[in-house]
């Protein structure tokens, strides 16, 4: 898989800035980061979530 170089990253950021706009770009970045974190936690299968599910079934 080819890696992204600095020029490709700059192009992606410029396109994102044009499409999203400078005022909403930080919010979009936060949303993407939060979604990636939730996806990663879901794949890893947090023990905390598993314990809550088991406790919920026993009640």
N, CA, C and O atoms as a printed pandas DataFrame, in Angstrom:
     atom_number atom_name residue_name chain_id  residue_number  x_coord  y_coord  z_coord
0              1         N          UNK        A               1    0.855   -1.176    0.000
1              2        CA          UNK        A               1    0.000    0.000    0.000
2              3         C          UNK        A               1    0.899    1.236    0.000
3              4         O          UNK        A               1    1.762    1.375    0.867
4              5         N          UNK        A               2    0.706    2.106   -0.940
5              6        CA          UNK        A               2    1.554    3.305   -0.992
6              7         C          UNK        A               2    1.256    4.252    0.163
7              8         O          UNK        A               2    0.112    4.395    0.595
8              9         N          UNK        A               3    2.299    4.886    0.643
9             10        CA          UNK        A               3    2.118    5.841    1.737
10            11         C          UNK        A               3    1.821    7.231    1.181
11            12         O          UNK        A               3    2.128    7.530    0.027
12            13         N          UNK        A               4    1.230    8.062    2.006
13            14        CA          UNK        A               4    0.930    9.436    1.613
14            15         C          UNK        A               4    2.119   10.317    1.943
15            16         O          UNK        A               4    2.635   10.296    3.060
16            17         N          UNK        A               5    2.540   11.076    0.979
17            18        CA          UNK        A               5    3.630   12.011    1.192
18            19         C          UNK        A               5    3.103   13.367    1.601
19            20         O          UNK        A               5    1.890   13.564    1.678
20            21         N          UNK        A               6    3.991   14.302    1.865
21            22        CA          UNK        A               6    3.553   15.630    2.306
22            23         C          UNK        A               6    2.723   16.370    1.252
23            24         O          UNK        A               6    1.789   17.096    1.592
24            25         N          UNK        A               7    3.062   16.186   -0.013
25            26        CA          UNK        A               7    2.307   16.879   -1.065
26            27         C          UNK        A               7    0.866   16.367   -1.149
27            28         O          UNK        A               7   -0.067   17.150   -1.325
28            29         N          UNK        A               8    0.692   15.052   -1.022
29            30        CA          UNK        A               8   -0.652   14.484   -1.067
30            31         C          UNK        A               8   -1.484   14.963    0.125
31            32         O          UNK        A               8   -2.665   15.273   -0.026
32            33         N          UNK        A               9   -0.869   15.022    1.307
33            34        CA          UNK        A               9   -1.585   15.505    2.489
34            35         C          UNK        A               9   -2.007   16.964    2.337
35            36         O          UNK        A               9   -3.109   17.340    2.736
36            37         N          UNK        A              10   -1.142   17.774    1.766
37            38        CA          UNK        A              10   -1.477   19.188    1.546
38            39         C          UNK        A              10   -2.657   19.302    0.590
39            40         O          UNK        A              10   -3.564   20.104    0.812
40            41         N          UNK        A              11   -2.645   18.506   -0.464
41            42        CA          UNK        A              11   -3.743   18.543   -1.443
42            43         C          UNK        A              11   -5.054   18.117   -0.783
43            44         O          UNK        A              11   -6.093   18.737   -1.012
44            45         N          UNK        A              12   -5.011   17.064    0.034
45            46        CA          UNK        A              12   -6.217   16.599    0.720
46            47         C          UNK        A              12   -6.740   17.675    1.665
47            48         O          UNK        A              12   -7.946   17.915    1.717
48            49         N          UNK        A              13   -5.850   18.325    2.412
49            50        CA          UNK        A              13   -6.268   19.379    3.335
50            51         C          UNK        A              13   -6.855   20.585    2.605
51            52         O          UNK        A              13   -7.829   21.172    3.075
52            53         N          UNK        A              14   -6.284   20.959    1.478
53            54        CA          UNK        A              14   -6.810   22.090    0.701
54            55         C          UNK        A              14   -8.205   21.754    0.173
55            56         O          UNK        A              14   -9.104   22.594    0.218
56            57         N          UNK        A              15   -8.389   20.542   -0.322
57            58        CA          UNK        A              15   -9.706   20.139   -0.823
58            59         C          UNK        A              15  -10.722   20.131    0.321
59            60         O          UNK        A              15  -11.851   20.590    0.150
60            61         N          UNK        A              16  -10.323   19.610    1.488
61            62        CA          UNK        A              16  -11.223   19.599    2.648
62            63         C          UNK        A              16  -11.578   21.024    3.054
63            64         O          UNK        A              16  -12.728   21.303    3.395
64            65         N          UNK        A              17  -10.620   21.913    3.023
65            66        CA          UNK        A              17  -10.872   23.308    3.385
66            67         C          UNK        A              17  -11.849   23.960    2.418
67            68         O          UNK        A              17  -12.708   24.738    2.834
68            69         N          UNK        A              18  -11.727   23.654    1.149
69            70        CA          UNK        A              18  -12.634   24.225    0.143
70            71         C          UNK        A              18  -14.042   23.646    0.300
71            72         O          UNK        A              18  -15.026   24.384    0.245
72            73         N          UNK        A              19  -14.139   22.335    0.493
73            74        CA          UNK        A              19  -15.445   21.677    0.552
74            75         C          UNK        A              19  -16.168   21.997    1.856
75            76         O          UNK        A              19  -17.345   22.358    1.838
76            77         N          UNK        A              20  -15.477   21.868    2.986
77            78        CA          UNK        A              20  -16.123   22.021    4.289
78            79         C          UNK        A              20  -16.174   23.480    4.723
79            80         O          UNK        A              20  -17.173   23.925    5.289
80            81         N          UNK        A              21  -15.124   24.212    4.466
81            82        CA          UNK        A              21  -15.056   25.612    4.894
82            83         C          UNK        A              21  -14.229   25.744    6.153
83            84         O          UNK        A              21  -14.144   24.810    6.950
84            85         N          UNK        A              22  -13.618   26.903    6.331
85            86        CA          UNK        A              22  -12.700   27.077    7.461
86            87         C          UNK        A              22  -13.387   27.067    8.831
87            88         O          UNK        A              22  -12.758   26.704    9.825
88            89         N          UNK        A              23  -14.643   27.454    8.901
89            90        CA          UNK        A              23  -15.319   27.512   10.201
90            91         C          UNK        A              23  -15.755   26.138   10.688
91            92         O          UNK        A              23  -15.774   25.887   11.893
92            93         N          UNK        A              24  -16.102   25.255    9.777
93            94        CA          UNK        A              24  -16.600   23.936   10.170
94            95         C          UNK        A              24  -15.528   22.862   10.136
95            96         O          UNK        A              24  -15.796   21.727   10.529
96            97         N          UNK        A              25  -14.327   23.178    9.681
97            98        CA          UNK        A              25  -13.263   22.186    9.577
98            99         C          UNK        A              25  -12.874   21.588   10.932
99           100         O          UNK        A              25  -12.717   20.369   11.009
100          101         N          UNK        A              26  -12.711   22.368   12.000
101          102        CA          UNK        A              26  -12.381   21.755   13.304
102          103         C          UNK        A              26  -13.470   20.810   13.818
103          104         O          UNK        A              26  -13.168   19.762   14.388
104          105         N          UNK        A              27  -14.732   21.182   13.616
105          106        CA          UNK        A              27  -15.826   20.307   14.036
106          107         C          UNK        A              27  -15.821   19.002   13.247
107          108         O          UNK        A              27  -16.066   17.933   13.806
108          109         N          UNK        A              28  -15.547   19.089   11.966
109          110        CA          UNK        A              28  -15.482   17.888   11.136
110          111         C          UNK        A              28  -14.329   16.993   11.587
111          112         O          UNK        A              28  -14.477   15.772   11.632
112          113         N          UNK        A              29  -13.197   17.579   11.916
113          114        CA          UNK        A              29  -12.055   16.806   12.404
114          115         C          UNK        A              29  -12.373   16.106   13.712
115          116         O          UNK        A              29  -12.013   14.944   13.903
116          117         N          UNK        A              30  -13.045   16.808   14.614
117          118        CA          UNK        A              30  -13.448   16.204   15.886
118          119         C          UNK        A              30  -14.411   15.042   15.654
119          120         O          UNK        A              30  -14.286   13.995   16.289
120          121         N          UNK        A              31  -15.353   15.220   14.764
121          122        CA          UNK        A              31  -16.325   14.169   14.485
122          123         C          UNK        A              31  -15.653   12.933   13.894
123          124         O          UNK        A              31  -15.978   11.804   14.259
124          125         N          UNK        A              32  -14.726   13.157   12.989
125          126        CA          UNK        A              32  -14.000   12.034   12.384
126          127         C          UNK        A              32  -13.176   11.316   13.442
127          128         O          UNK        A              32  -13.159   10.086   13.490
128          129         N          UNK        A              33  -12.492   12.079   14.289
129          130        CA          UNK        A              33  -11.694   11.479   15.355
130          131         C          UNK        A              33  -12.533   10.675   16.326
131          132         O          UNK        A              33  -12.141    9.583   16.735
132          133         N          UNK        A              34  -13.686   11.209   16.697
133          134        CA          UNK        A              34  -14.581   10.510   17.622
134          135         C          UNK        A              34  -15.105    9.227   16.979
135          136         O          UNK        A              34  -15.178    8.186   17.631
136          137         N          UNK        A              35  -15.462    9.305   15.716
137          138        CA          UNK        A              35  -15.948    8.113   15.015
138          139         C          UNK        A              35  -14.881    7.040   14.902
139          140         O          UNK        A              35  -15.164    5.855   15.080
140          141         N          UNK        A              36  -13.649    7.453   14.605
141          142        CA          UNK        A              36  -12.558    6.489   14.516
142          143         C          UNK        A              36  -12.286    5.849   15.867
143          144         O          UNK        A              36  -12.015    4.650   15.937
144          145         N          UNK        A              37  -12.354    6.634   16.951
145          146        CA          UNK        A              37  -12.132    6.106   18.293
146          147         C          UNK        A              37  -13.213    5.086   18.647
147          148         O          UNK        A              37  -12.904    4.019   19.177
148          149         N          UNK        A              38  -14.481    5.404   18.359
149          150        CA          UNK        A              38  -15.570    4.479   18.644
150          151         C          UNK        A              38  -15.445    3.200   17.825
151          152         O          UNK        A              38  -15.714    2.108   18.325
152          153         N          UNK        A              39  -15.039    3.338   16.572
153          154        CA          UNK        A              39  -14.848    2.172   15.708
154          155         C          UNK        A              39  -13.729    1.291   16.254
155          156         O          UNK        A              39  -13.864    0.069   16.315
156          157         N          UNK        A              40  -12.630    1.917   16.647
157          158        CA          UNK        A              40  -11.492    1.183   17.195
158          159         C          UNK        A              40  -11.882    0.473   18.488
159          160         O          UNK        A              40  -11.512   -0.683   18.691
160          161         N          UNK        A              41  -12.618    1.144   19.357
161          162        CA          UNK        A              41  -13.077    0.537   20.597
162          163         C          UNK        A              41  -14.048   -0.618   20.320
163          164         O          UNK        A              41  -14.033   -1.630   21.020
164          165         N          UNK        A              42  -14.872   -0.459   19.316
165          166        CA          UNK        A              42  -15.812   -1.512   18.963
166          167         C          UNK        A              42  -15.111   -2.744   18.434
167          168         O          UNK        A              42  -15.501   -3.869   18.747
168          169         N          UNK        A              43  -14.080   -2.540   17.637
169          170        CA          UNK        A              43  -13.310   -3.657   17.098
170          171         C          UNK        A              43  -12.558   -4.360   18.231
171          172         O          UNK        A              43  -12.503   -5.589   18.277
172          173         N          UNK        A              44  -11.981   -3.571   19.143
173          174        CA          UNK        A              44  -11.195   -4.139   20.241
174          175         C          UNK        A              44  -12.097   -4.860   21.233
175          176         O          UNK        A              44  -11.639   -5.764   21.932
176          177         N          UNK        A              45  -13.358   -4.484   21.309
177          178        CA          UNK        A              45  -14.290   -5.128   22.236
178          179         C          UNK        A              45  -13.946   -4.796   23.673
179          180         O          UNK        A              45  -13.490   -5.652   24.432
180          181         N          UNK        A              46  -14.168   -3.559   24.033
181          182        CA          UNK        A              46  -13.853   -3.123   25.394
182          183         C          UNK        A              46  -14.492   -4.037   26.433
183          184         O          UNK        A              46  -15.649   -4.435   26.292
184          185         N          UNK        A              47  -13.740   -4.364   27.467
185          186        CA          UNK        A              47  -14.241   -5.204   28.541
186          187         C          UNK        A              47  -15.360   -4.499   29.297
187          188         O          UNK        A              47  -16.294   -5.147   29.769
188          189         N          UNK        A              48  -15.271   -3.163   29.415
189          190        CA          UNK        A              48  -16.293   -2.400   30.127
190          191         C          UNK        A              48  -17.651   -2.560   29.447
191          192         O          UNK        A              48  -18.657   -2.784   30.120
192          193         N          UNK        A              49  -17.688   -2.446   28.119
193          194        CA          UNK        A              49  -18.934   -2.598   27.394
194          195         C          UNK        A              49  -19.467   -4.018   27.519
195          196         O          UNK        A              49  -20.674   -4.215   27.659
196          197         N          UNK        A              50  -18.579   -5.011   27.470
197          198        CA          UNK        A              50  -19.000   -6.394   27.594
198          199         C          UNK        A              50  -19.603   -6.654   28.965
199          200         O          UNK        A              50  -20.602   -7.365   29.074
200          201         N          UNK        A              51  -19.010   -6.088   30.017
201          202        CA          UNK        A              51  -19.528   -6.272   31.363
202          203         C          UNK        A              51  -20.913   -5.646   31.507
203          204         O          UNK        A              51  -21.789   -6.210   32.163
204          205         N          UNK        A              52  -21.105   -4.494   30.902
205          206        CA          UNK        A              52  -22.405   -3.838   30.967
206          207         C          UNK        A              52  -23.466   -4.671   30.253
207          208         O          UNK        A              52  -24.601   -4.760   30.722
208          209         N          UNK        A              53  -23.111   -5.279   29.131
209          210        CA          UNK        A              53  -24.055   -6.103   28.397
210          211         C          UNK        A              53  -24.455   -7.330   29.206
211          212         O          UNK        A              53  -25.631   -7.691   29.260
212          213         N          UNK        A              54  -23.483   -7.958   29.825
213          214        CA          UNK        A              54  -23.769   -9.146   30.623
214          215         C          UNK        A              54  -24.628   -8.781   31.819
215          216         O          UNK        A              54  -25.572   -9.505   32.137
216          217         N          UNK        A              55  -24.326   -7.671   32.492
217          218        CA          UNK        A              55  -25.102   -7.233   33.639
218          219         C          UNK        A              55  -26.539   -6.909   33.217
219          220         O          UNK        A              55  -27.483   -7.186   33.957
220          221         N          UNK        A              56  -26.698   -6.334   32.051
221          222        CA          UNK        A              56  -28.026   -5.979   31.573
222          223         C          UNK        A              56  -28.884   -7.198   31.278
223          224         O          UNK        A              56  -30.104   -7.136   31.431
224          225         N          UNK        A              57  -28.286   -8.298   30.861
225          226        CA          UNK        A              57  -29.040   -9.515   30.546
226          227         C          UNK        A              57  -29.474  -10.237   31.808
227          228         O          UNK        A              57  -30.497  -10.922   31.808
228          229         N          UNK        A              58  -28.711  -10.093   32.885
229          230        CA          UNK        A              58  -29.030  -10.810   34.106
230          231         C          UNK        A              58  -30.133  -10.130   34.909
231          232         O          UNK        A              58  -30.689  -10.747   35.818
232          233         N          UNK        A              59  -30.457   -8.907   34.607
233          234        CA          UNK        A              59  -31.473   -8.185   35.387
234          235         C          UNK        A              59  -32.862   -8.515   34.938
235          236         O          UNK        A              59  -33.830   -7.993   35.491
